[in-house]
Amino acid sequence: MPALLALLPDSLPDSLPDSPPRCDAPELLHQLLQHEGAAPAGDILRLIVDRGLDRLPLPARGATLQRWRALAAVAGHDLSLLKLYEGHTDALAILAELRVPAPPGALWGVWCAEPPDGRVTLAGSAGGAARLSGRKQWCSGAAALSHALVSCRDADGQPWLAAVALDQPGVTVTTDGWHAVGMAGSASVDVVFDHAEARLVGASGAYLHRPGFWHGGAGIAACWYGAAQAIAGYLHTAARADAARNAVDQHRLAHLGAVDIALAGAAAVLREAAAGIDADPDADAGPLALRARLAVEAAATLVLQHATRALGATPLCRDARFARLAADLPVFLRQSHAERDLAALGRMLSERGEPSWTL
């Protein structure tokens, strides 16, 4: 594995320069997706990386909202593509925060789900080199990627993060584990590691305990928002068409009003969260991230309900993009842990001082 070892050296310089971010990424992504939208998600991700549109501002560096706008732009086009794009850009952010250079041109995934029956174990860590064994579940885009950051456990059960090159004999990308209609294009299959060569990234637990863990979690809410915004756009277009032909539908307008309130509230929460992350990059962003995720989840659920009730079956059956978004969004929203996240937020608030509810 000489290429991976060279890319993840034993010693790192005192500082690593950030690659110049593409602050115009949302608009350029939109143009690219309009032109290449019918291609498979992995092929579009390759185009995005080759054109430098994965070089987003890093979280908590002063332009978090700009980063989230890029995620939302891709989400509004195709959530399966977004799943790969978010994983790739999240991997780059993780590597930057843990001070590890990323290989140019690589396509990354972040595979860190750890159900009880799906943990990967590591053996040997001399000089940071390790071997991974086991079956990892929920590996989005596995067949299209070149590298992955994989959570794993040592013999004592301690958590680690490892970088793995996927084009090696010890890695088998299966077709198992994914039967959903929604998010089908993400192909989140099982991957089997059999003494696969890997490189440890950071110290034990560094991935979970770094400030950016919650920054990335909050960014998922921007993805949900982008899809909900796109669905709401169909309702707005239909209402404007009604008005243009003097065929006002009061029920449709009521649905549009409810959608506007939901999205406006969610957007305000996201903007406040991004500003809070940028203002205090090293703070525990757990409450802020959970608040953003839960607020956007509620808004997206409401948008999907109102839009489909207002528009009826026609776009669900006759508009491929709308139908795909409507099928994908409920699956992607289940990346939220629902009431468990509500309880986690309540626990965090109970352990702190007065919550920031002042107007």
PAMI-120926 format. One record per residue (C-alpha): x, y, z. Coordinates in Angstrom, 1 decimal. Layout:
<vomar px="X" py="Y" pz="Z"/>
...
//
This chain:
<vomar px="0.0" py="0.0" pz="0.0"/>
<vomar px="2.8" py="2.5" pz="-0.8"/>
<vomar px="0.5" py="5.1" pz="-2.2"/>
<vomar px="-1.7" py="5.4" pz="0.9"/>
<vomar px="1.3" py="5.3" pz="3.2"/>
<vomar px="2.9" py="8.1" pz="1.3"/>
<vomar px="-0.3" py="10.2" pz="1.5"/>
<vomar px="-0.7" py="9.6" pz="5.2"/>
<vomar px="2.9" py="10.0" pz="6.5"/>
<vomar px="4.1" py="9.2" pz="10.0"/>
<vomar px="5.0" py="12.8" pz="10.8"/>
<vomar px="3.3" py="16.0" pz="9.7"/>
<vomar px="4.4" py="19.6" pz="9.3"/>
<vomar px="3.5" py="22.1" pz="11.9"/>
<vomar px="0.8" py="23.5" pz="9.7"/>
<vomar px="-1.0" py="22.4" pz="6.6"/>
<vomar px="-2.2" py="24.9" pz="4.0"/>
<vomar px="-5.9" py="24.8" pz="3.2"/>
<vomar px="-6.7" py="24.2" pz="-0.5"/>
<vomar px="-8.3" py="27.4" pz="-1.9"/>
<vomar px="-12.0" py="27.0" pz="-1.3"/>
<vomar px="-14.4" py="27.5" pz="-4.1"/>
<vomar px="-16.7" py="30.1" pz="-2.7"/>
<vomar px="-18.7" py="30.1" pz="-6.0"/>
<vomar px="-19.3" py="26.4" pz="-5.6"/>
<vomar px="-23.2" py="26.6" pz="-5.1"/>
<vomar px="-23.7" py="28.3" pz="-8.5"/>
<vomar px="-21.1" py="26.3" pz="-10.3"/>
<vomar px="-22.5" py="23.1" pz="-8.9"/>
<vomar px="-26.0" py="24.1" pz="-10.1"/>
<vomar px="-24.7" py="24.7" pz="-13.6"/>
<vomar px="-22.8" py="21.3" pz="-13.6"/>
<vomar px="-25.8" py="19.4" pz="-12.3"/>
<vomar px="-28.1" py="20.9" pz="-14.9"/>
<vomar px="-25.8" py="19.7" pz="-17.6"/>
<vomar px="-24.7" py="16.3" pz="-16.2"/>
<vomar px="-27.7" py="15.5" pz="-14.1"/>
<vomar px="-28.6" py="12.2" pz="-15.8"/>
<vomar px="-25.3" py="10.5" pz="-15.2"/>
<vomar px="-24.7" py="8.0" pz="-12.3"/>
<vomar px="-23.9" py="9.6" pz="-8.9"/>
<vomar px="-20.3" py="8.3" pz="-8.9"/>
<vomar px="-19.6" py="9.7" pz="-12.3"/>
<vomar px="-20.9" py="13.1" pz="-11.3"/>
<vomar px="-18.9" py="13.1" pz="-8.1"/>
<vomar px="-15.8" py="12.5" pz="-10.3"/>
<vomar px="-16.6" py="15.5" pz="-12.4"/>
<vomar px="-17.2" py="17.6" pz="-9.3"/>
<vomar px="-13.8" py="16.6" pz="-7.8"/>
<vomar px="-12.0" py="17.1" pz="-11.1"/>
<vomar px="-13.4" py="20.6" pz="-11.4"/>
<vomar px="-12.4" py="21.5" pz="-7.8"/>
<vomar px="-16.0" py="21.9" pz="-6.6"/>
<vomar px="-15.2" py="19.7" pz="-3.6"/>
<vomar px="-13.0" py="22.4" pz="-2.2"/>
<vomar px="-15.5" py="23.9" pz="0.1"/>
<vomar px="-14.8" py="26.3" pz="3.0"/>
<vomar px="-13.9" py="24.1" pz="6.0"/>
<vomar px="-16.4" py="24.2" pz="8.9"/>
<vomar px="-15.8" py="26.8" pz="11.6"/>
<vomar px="-13.4" py="28.8" pz="9.5"/>
<vomar px="-15.7" py="31.8" pz="8.9"/>
<vomar px="-17.7" py="30.5" pz="5.9"/>
<vomar px="-19.7" py="27.6" pz="7.3"/>
<vomar px="-22.9" py="28.9" pz="5.8"/>
<vomar px="-21.3" py="29.0" pz="2.3"/>
<vomar px="-20.3" py="25.4" pz="2.8"/>
<vomar px="-23.8" py="24.4" pz="3.7"/>
<vomar px="-25.2" py="26.3" pz="0.7"/>
<vomar px="-23.1" py="24.0" pz="-1.6"/>
<vomar px="-24.4" py="20.9" pz="0.2"/>
<vomar px="-28.0" py="22.2" pz="-0.1"/>
<vomar px="-27.5" py="22.9" pz="-3.8"/>
<vomar px="-26.5" py="19.3" pz="-4.5"/>
<vomar px="-29.3" py="18.0" pz="-2.2"/>
<vomar px="-31.9" py="19.9" pz="-4.1"/>
<vomar px="-30.8" py="18.1" pz="-7.3"/>
<vomar px="-30.3" py="14.5" pz="-6.1"/>
<vomar px="-30.0" py="13.2" pz="-2.6"/>
<vomar px="-28.2" py="10.1" pz="-3.6"/>
<vomar px="-25.5" py="12.2" pz="-5.2"/>
<vomar px="-25.6" py="14.4" pz="-2.2"/>
<vomar px="-24.9" py="11.4" pz="0.0"/>
<vomar px="-21.7" py="10.8" pz="-1.8"/>
<vomar px="-20.7" py="14.5" pz="-2.1"/>
<vomar px="-21.3" py="15.1" pz="1.6"/>
<vomar px="-19.3" py="12.1" pz="2.6"/>
<vomar px="-16.4" py="13.1" pz="0.3"/>
<vomar px="-16.3" py="16.7" pz="1.6"/>
<vomar px="-16.8" py="15.6" pz="5.2"/>
<vomar px="-13.8" py="13.3" pz="4.8"/>
<vomar px="-11.7" py="16.2" pz="3.5"/>
<vomar px="-12.8" py="18.3" pz="6.5"/>
<vomar px="-12.0" py="15.5" pz="8.9"/>
<vomar px="-8.5" py="15.0" pz="7.4"/>
<vomar px="-7.9" py="18.7" pz="7.6"/>
<vomar px="-9.0" py="18.9" pz="11.2"/>
<vomar px="-6.8" py="15.9" pz="12.2"/>
<vomar px="-3.9" py="17.4" pz="10.3"/>
<vomar px="-3.6" py="14.7" pz="7.7"/>
<vomar px="-3.0" py="15.4" pz="4.0"/>
<vomar px="-5.6" py="14.2" pz="1.5"/>
<vomar px="-4.6" py="12.5" pz="-1.8"/>
<vomar px="-5.3" py="14.7" pz="-4.8"/>
<vomar px="-8.1" py="13.4" pz="-6.9"/>
<vomar px="-9.3" py="10.7" pz="-4.5"/>
<vomar px="-13.0" py="10.0" pz="-4.0"/>
<vomar px="-13.7" py="9.6" pz="-0.3"/>
<vomar px="-16.4" py="8.1" pz="1.9"/>
<vomar px="-16.9" py="8.2" pz="5.6"/>
<vomar px="-18.1" py="4.9" pz="7.0"/>
<vomar px="-18.6" py="5.2" pz="10.7"/>
<vomar px="-21.9" py="3.5" pz="11.5"/>
<vomar px="-21.3" py="0.9" pz="14.1"/>
<vomar px="-24.4" py="-1.4" pz="14.7"/>
<vomar px="-23.7" py="-4.2" pz="17.1"/>
<vomar px="-23.4" py="-6.8" pz="14.3"/>
<vomar px="-21.3" py="-4.6" pz="12.0"/>
<vomar px="-18.1" py="-3.5" pz="13.7"/>
<vomar px="-14.7" py="-3.6" pz="12.1"/>
<vomar px="-11.6" py="-4.6" pz="14.2"/>
<vomar px="-8.1" py="-3.5" pz="13.7"/>
<vomar px="-4.8" py="-5.3" pz="14.4"/>
<vomar px="-1.4" py="-3.7" pz="14.7"/>
<vomar px="-0.7" py="0.0" pz="14.8"/>
<vomar px="3.0" py="0.3" pz="14.7"/>
<vomar px="3.9" py="3.6" pz="13.0"/>
<vomar px="0.2" py="4.1" pz="12.3"/>
<vomar px="-0.1" py="1.1" pz="10.0"/>
<vomar px="-3.0" py="-1.3" pz="10.7"/>
<vomar px="-5.0" py="-4.2" pz="9.3"/>
<vomar px="-8.8" py="-4.1" pz="9.2"/>
<vomar px="-11.1" py="-7.1" pz="9.4"/>
<vomar px="-14.8" py="-7.4" pz="9.5"/>
<vomar px="-18.0" py="-6.3" pz="7.7"/>
<vomar px="-18.9" py="-2.6" pz="7.6"/>
<vomar px="-22.5" py="-1.7" pz="7.0"/>
<vomar px="-24.0" py="1.4" pz="5.4"/>
<vomar px="-21.0" py="2.1" pz="3.1"/>
<vomar px="-22.5" py="4.7" pz="0.7"/>
<vomar px="-21.1" py="4.8" pz="-2.8"/>
<vomar px="-18.6" py="2.0" pz="-2.1"/>
<vomar px="-18.4" py="0.8" pz="-5.7"/>
<vomar px="-17.6" py="4.3" pz="-6.9"/>
<vomar px="-15.0" py="5.5" pz="-4.4"/>
<vomar px="-11.3" py="5.2" pz="-4.2"/>
<vomar px="-10.7" py="5.7" pz="-0.4"/>
<vomar px="-12.7" py="5.6" pz="2.8"/>
<vomar px="-12.4" py="6.7" pz="6.4"/>
<vomar px="-13.6" py="3.7" pz="8.4"/>
<vomar px="-14.4" py="3.6" pz="12.1"/>
<vomar px="-12.9" py="0.5" pz="13.8"/>
<vomar px="-12.1" py="-0.9" pz="17.3"/>
<vomar px="-8.9" py="-2.4" pz="18.7"/>
<vomar px="-8.6" py="-5.5" pz="20.9"/>
<vomar px="-9.5" py="-3.4" pz="23.9"/>
<vomar px="-12.6" py="-2.0" pz="22.3"/>
<vomar px="-11.2" py="1.5" pz="21.9"/>
<vomar px="-12.4" py="3.5" pz="18.9"/>
<vomar px="-10.1" py="4.5" pz="16.0"/>
<vomar px="-10.5" py="6.0" pz="12.5"/>
<vomar px="-8.5" py="4.5" pz="9.7"/>
<vomar px="-8.0" py="5.5" pz="6.1"/>
<vomar px="-8.3" py="2.7" pz="3.6"/>
<vomar px="-7.5" py="2.5" pz="-0.1"/>
<vomar px="-10.4" py="0.4" pz="-1.6"/>
<vomar px="-8.6" py="-1.0" pz="-4.6"/>
<vomar px="-6.7" py="-3.7" pz="-2.7"/>
<vomar px="-7.3" py="-7.5" pz="-2.3"/>
<vomar px="-8.4" py="-7.2" pz="1.3"/>
<vomar px="-11.5" py="-5.1" pz="0.4"/>
<vomar px="-14.6" py="-6.6" pz="-1.0"/>
<vomar px="-17.5" py="-4.4" pz="-2.0"/>
<vomar px="-20.6" py="-6.5" pz="-1.8"/>
<vomar px="-24.1" py="-6.0" pz="-3.2"/>
<vomar px="-25.6" py="-6.9" pz="0.2"/>
<vomar px="-27.5" py="-4.7" pz="2.7"/>
<vomar px="-29.4" py="-2.2" pz="0.6"/>
<vomar px="-32.9" py="-2.8" pz="-0.6"/>
<vomar px="-34.5" py="0.6" pz="-0.3"/>
<vomar px="-36.3" py="2.3" pz="-3.2"/>
<vomar px="-35.5" py="5.7" pz="-1.6"/>
<vomar px="-31.8" py="6.7" pz="-1.9"/>
<vomar px="-31.2" py="3.7" pz="-4.2"/>
<vomar px="-28.5" py="5.7" pz="-6.1"/>
<vomar px="-26.4" py="5.9" pz="-2.9"/>
<vomar px="-25.9" py="2.1" pz="-3.0"/>
<vomar px="-25.1" py="2.0" pz="0.7"/>
<vomar px="-23.9" py="-1.6" pz="0.7"/>
<vomar px="-21.8" py="-3.8" pz="3.0"/>
<vomar px="-18.1" py="-3.9" pz="2.6"/>
<vomar px="-16.0" py="-6.8" pz="3.9"/>
<vomar px="-12.4" py="-6.2" pz="5.1"/>
<vomar px="-10.0" py="-9.1" pz="5.3"/>
<vomar px="-6.8" py="-8.0" pz="6.8"/>
<vomar px="-7.0" py="-4.9" pz="4.6"/>
<vomar px="-4.1" py="-2.5" pz="4.8"/>
<vomar px="-5.0" py="0.8" pz="6.4"/>
<vomar px="-3.5" py="3.9" pz="8.1"/>
<vomar px="-4.7" py="5.2" pz="11.4"/>
<vomar px="-6.0" py="8.8" pz="11.4"/>
<vomar px="-5.5" py="10.6" pz="14.7"/>
<vomar px="-5.3" py="9.2" pz="18.2"/>
<vomar px="-7.9" py="6.8" pz="19.6"/>
<vomar px="-11.2" py="8.6" pz="19.9"/>
<vomar px="-10.0" py="11.7" pz="18.0"/>
<vomar px="-12.7" py="11.4" pz="15.4"/>
<vomar px="-15.5" py="11.4" pz="18.0"/>
<vomar px="-14.1" py="14.0" pz="20.3"/>
<vomar px="-12.9" py="16.7" pz="17.9"/>
<vomar px="-15.0" py="19.9" pz="17.6"/>
<vomar px="-15.8" py="19.1" pz="14.0"/>
<vomar px="-17.8" py="16.0" pz="14.8"/>
<vomar px="-20.8" py="18.2" pz="15.6"/>
<vomar px="-20.0" py="20.7" pz="12.8"/>
<vomar px="-20.4" py="17.9" pz="10.3"/>
<vomar px="-23.5" py="16.6" pz="12.0"/>
<vomar px="-25.1" py="20.1" pz="11.7"/>
<vomar px="-24.2" py="20.2" pz="8.0"/>
<vomar px="-26.5" py="17.2" pz="7.4"/>
<vomar px="-29.4" py="19.5" pz="8.3"/>
<vomar px="-28.4" py="21.7" pz="5.4"/>
<vomar px="-28.7" py="18.7" pz="3.1"/>
<vomar px="-32.2" py="18.0" pz="4.4"/>
<vomar px="-33.0" py="21.6" pz="3.9"/>
<vomar px="-31.9" py="21.7" pz="0.3"/>
<vomar px="-34.1" py="18.8" pz="-0.6"/>
<vomar px="-37.1" py="20.3" pz="1.2"/>
<vomar px="-36.5" py="23.6" pz="-0.5"/>
<vomar px="-36.5" py="21.9" pz="-3.9"/>
<vomar px="-39.8" py="20.1" pz="-3.1"/>
<vomar px="-41.3" py="23.4" pz="-1.9"/>
<vomar px="-40.3" py="25.0" pz="-5.2"/>
<vomar px="-42.7" py="22.8" pz="-7.1"/>
<vomar px="-45.6" py="24.0" pz="-4.9"/>
<vomar px="-44.5" py="27.6" pz="-5.4"/>
<vomar px="-44.4" py="27.2" pz="-9.1"/>
<vomar px="-47.9" py="25.6" pz="-9.2"/>
<vomar px="-49.3" py="28.4" pz="-7.1"/>
<vomar px="-47.8" py="31.0" pz="-9.4"/>
<vomar px="-49.3" py="29.2" pz="-12.4"/>
<vomar px="-52.7" py="29.2" pz="-10.7"/>
<vomar px="-52.4" py="33.0" pz="-10.2"/>
<vomar px="-51.4" py="33.6" pz="-13.8"/>
<vomar px="-54.5" py="32.0" pz="-15.1"/>
<vomar px="-56.8" py="33.4" pz="-12.4"/>
<vomar px="-57.5" py="30.0" pz="-11.0"/>
<vomar px="-56.7" py="30.6" pz="-7.4"/>
<vomar px="-56.8" py="27.5" pz="-5.2"/>
<vomar px="-57.2" py="28.6" pz="-1.6"/>
<vomar px="-56.3" py="25.2" pz="-0.2"/>
<vomar px="-53.1" py="25.2" pz="-2.3"/>
<vomar px="-52.3" py="28.7" pz="-1.0"/>
<vomar px="-52.8" py="27.5" pz="2.6"/>
<vomar px="-50.3" py="24.7" pz="2.0"/>
<vomar px="-47.8" py="27.1" pz="0.5"/>
<vomar px="-48.2" py="29.4" pz="3.5"/>
<vomar px="-47.5" py="26.5" pz="5.9"/>
<vomar px="-44.4" py="25.5" pz="3.8"/>
<vomar px="-43.1" py="29.1" pz="3.9"/>
<vomar px="-43.3" py="29.3" pz="7.6"/>
<vomar px="-41.5" py="25.9" pz="8.0"/>
<vomar px="-38.7" py="26.8" pz="5.7"/>
<vomar px="-38.2" py="30.3" pz="7.0"/>
<vomar px="-37.9" py="29.0" pz="10.5"/>
<vomar px="-35.5" py="26.2" pz="9.5"/>
<vomar px="-33.3" py="28.6" pz="7.4"/>
<vomar px="-33.1" py="31.0" pz="10.4"/>
<vomar px="-31.9" py="28.1" pz="12.6"/>
<vomar px="-29.3" py="27.1" pz="10.1"/>
<vomar px="-28.0" py="30.6" pz="9.7"/>
<vomar px="-27.8" py="31.0" pz="13.4"/>
<vomar px="-26.0" py="27.6" pz="13.8"/>
<vomar px="-23.5" py="28.5" pz="11.1"/>
<vomar px="-22.7" py="31.8" pz="12.7"/>
<vomar px="-22.4" py="30.2" pz="16.2"/>
<vomar px="-19.9" py="27.6" pz="14.8"/>
<vomar px="-17.8" py="30.3" pz="13.1"/>
<vomar px="-17.9" py="32.5" pz="16.2"/>
<vomar px="-16.6" py="29.8" pz="18.6"/>
<vomar px="-14.9" py="27.0" pz="16.6"/>
<vomar px="-13.7" py="25.0" pz="19.6"/>
<vomar px="-16.9" py="25.1" pz="21.6"/>
<vomar px="-19.1" py="22.0" pz="22.2"/>
<vomar px="-21.5" py="22.4" pz="19.3"/>
<vomar px="-23.7" py="19.5" pz="20.4"/>
<vomar px="-26.8" py="21.4" pz="21.4"/>
<vomar px="-26.5" py="23.8" pz="18.4"/>
<vomar px="-26.1" py="20.9" pz="16.0"/>
<vomar px="-29.0" py="18.8" pz="17.4"/>
<vomar px="-31.2" py="21.9" pz="17.5"/>
<vomar px="-30.5" py="22.5" pz="13.8"/>
<vomar px="-31.0" py="18.9" pz="12.8"/>
<vomar px="-34.3" py="18.5" pz="14.7"/>
<vomar px="-35.7" py="21.8" pz="13.5"/>
<vomar px="-34.9" py="21.1" pz="9.9"/>
<vomar px="-36.1" py="17.5" pz="10.2"/>
<vomar px="-39.5" py="18.8" pz="11.4"/>
<vomar px="-39.6" py="21.4" pz="8.7"/>
<vomar px="-38.7" py="18.9" pz="5.9"/>
<vomar px="-41.3" py="16.4" pz="7.1"/>
<vomar px="-43.9" py="19.2" pz="7.1"/>
<vomar px="-42.9" py="20.4" pz="3.6"/>
<vomar px="-43.1" py="16.9" pz="2.1"/>
<vomar px="-46.6" py="16.4" pz="3.7"/>
<vomar px="-48.0" py="19.8" pz="2.5"/>
<vomar px="-46.4" py="19.7" pz="-1.0"/>
<vomar px="-47.8" py="16.2" pz="-1.8"/>
<vomar px="-51.2" py="17.1" pz="-0.4"/>
<vomar px="-51.3" py="20.3" pz="-2.4"/>
<vomar px="-50.0" py="18.9" pz="-5.7"/>
<vomar px="-51.7" py="15.5" pz="-5.6"/>
<vomar px="-50.4" py="12.4" pz="-7.4"/>
<vomar px="-49.3" py="14.1" pz="-10.7"/>
<vomar px="-45.7" py="15.1" pz="-9.8"/>
<vomar px="-45.3" py="11.9" pz="-7.8"/>
<vomar px="-46.1" py="9.8" pz="-10.9"/>
<vomar px="-45.1" py="12.0" pz="-13.8"/>
<vomar px="-42.1" py="14.1" pz="-12.7"/>
<vomar px="-39.0" py="12.0" pz="-12.2"/>
<vomar px="-37.1" py="14.5" pz="-10.1"/>
<vomar px="-40.0" py="15.3" pz="-7.8"/>
<vomar px="-40.7" py="11.6" pz="-7.4"/>
<vomar px="-37.1" py="10.8" pz="-6.6"/>
<vomar px="-36.8" py="13.6" pz="-4.0"/>
<vomar px="-40.1" py="12.5" pz="-2.4"/>
<vomar px="-38.9" py="8.9" pz="-2.2"/>
<vomar px="-35.3" py="9.8" pz="-1.1"/>
<vomar px="-36.0" py="12.4" pz="1.6"/>
<vomar px="-37.9" py="10.2" pz="4.1"/>
<vomar px="-35.0" py="7.7" pz="3.9"/>
<vomar px="-32.3" py="10.3" pz="4.4"/>
<vomar px="-34.2" py="11.9" pz="7.2"/>
<vomar px="-33.9" py="8.7" pz="9.2"/>
<vomar px="-30.2" py="9.6" pz="9.6"/>
<vomar px="-31.8" py="11.5" pz="12.5"/>
<vomar px="-32.3" py="9.5" pz="15.6"/>
<vomar px="-35.7" py="11.1" pz="16.2"/>
<vomar px="-36.8" py="11.0" pz="19.9"/>
<vomar px="-33.3" py="9.8" pz="20.9"/>
<vomar px="-31.9" py="13.0" pz="19.6"/>
<vomar px="-34.6" py="15.0" pz="21.3"/>
<vomar px="-33.7" py="13.3" pz="24.6"/>
<vomar px="-30.0" py="13.9" pz="23.9"/>
<vomar px="-30.7" py="17.6" pz="23.4"/>
<vomar px="-32.7" py="17.8" pz="26.5"/>
<vomar px="-29.9" py="16.1" pz="28.5"/>
<vomar px="-27.3" py="18.6" pz="27.2"/>
<vomar px="-29.6" py="21.5" pz="28.1"/>
<vomar px="-30.2" py="20.1" pz="31.6"/>
<vomar px="-26.4" py="19.9" pz="32.2"/>
<vomar px="-25.8" py="23.6" pz="31.2"/>
<vomar px="-26.8" py="27.0" pz="32.4"/>
<vomar px="-29.7" py="28.9" pz="31.1"/>
<vomar px="-30.5" py="28.1" pz="27.4"/>
<vomar px="-30.2" py="30.8" pz="24.8"/>
<vomar px="-33.9" py="31.5" pz="24.4"/>
<vomar px="-33.8" py="35.3" pz="24.8"/>
<vomar px="-35.1" py="37.1" pz="21.8"/>
//
